[in-house]
Amino acid sequence: MLQLIRDGTAVTRADLARRTGLARSTVAQRVDALLAHKLVYEAGGSESTGGRPPTVLAFNHEAGVVLVADLGATHSRLAIADLASEPLAEVTQDLDIALGPEAVLDWVQDQFATLLRKIKRSVADVRGIGIGVPGPVAFGTGQPISPPIMPGWDGFSLPNWFATRYDVPVLVDNDVNLMALGEHWTNWRGIEHLLFVKVGTGIGSGIVAGGHIHRGAQGAAGDIGHIRLHQHEDVICRCGNIGCLEAVAGGRALAIRLTDAGIEASTSRDVADLVRAGNPTATQMVREAGRALGEVLAECVNFLNPSVIVIGGDLGQVHEQLLAGIREVTFRRSLPLATGELQTVASQLGDRAGVIGGAIMLIEHILSPAAIDAQIQQAGAAA
Ligand SMILES: [Zn+2]
């Protein structure tokens, strides 16, 4: 019922009874419970058809907040959002994920406390915590599994770490999955199949299939950064293999090649800044990176048949160059049936995609029918 009220499908008690097929007395009882928990409120009368107008119910998106952290390899963004995934306060910081879980999470915890004070909310208002990390995650337990660029994080339980500080659900996912979720929910909810590609320090993708994130059996789905490219046998990847996509076209690889060419760059953001400033060498390199990416995406398009490919990450922000290279190769190499309706676009949420996706992941979890029922029952048992 909360779902129907949230998306505006049914906003009066009579509508709810019609849509759910439940007895009006049952509907009234459940609406009372939602009102008591302040998850909905009475927003006044609806269009009158004569007689007393029925009361319109609205979702109370101020009924709590969620804490979200999008931890990147070198840069992090934290946010507090309301229950409509609207950020209320945000902070960004250069932070090396390789400092390890204790140092990084201590910082995250300090920032969450500061942000809560800033918007005058307390720990009691927090409904959940969502964390995105730049590596594979066992989604069920919230543990990073052998993440190549996160030394010290292998098997570390983030939910356990937060459990001593907050009594709320803690969900952890790969950062690219969160970006895919954020972009899909915000801008592409009407389509079922979307591929989000993050081109930052490394390269990864998040798959939305049938309207849901496809994580695979172990949470490793979409890890396209280590797919092998042809004709790049001379490039050794940090994973130990040769010719990996991210060793050829990732931001870190481009920064190293620019430095070798006498142009100062140490991160993917430096590369993006150089392209924006019109540096011809950097521009040429990003265009070539787009073609390399296009080679892999052409296979992904044949395999997954998405309706839209969204390019995000630091290099996604200089998308003209990157997209030109990607489109050139994808359309030449993919099946006509798969590319007929295919759109390749830049992320509209930019570097906020991760925190918005994190908020959405949490909100869908804590407002799911099962979670709401449990919450209401728990309160009933306590009373
Ligand atoms: Zn590799």
Boltz pocket constraint, residues with backbone or C-beta under 6 A from the ligand:
constraints:
  - pocket:
      binder: B
      contacts: [[A, 225], [A, 226], [A, 237], [A, 238], [A, 239], [A, 240], [A, 241], [A, 244], [A, 247]]
      max_distance: 6.0
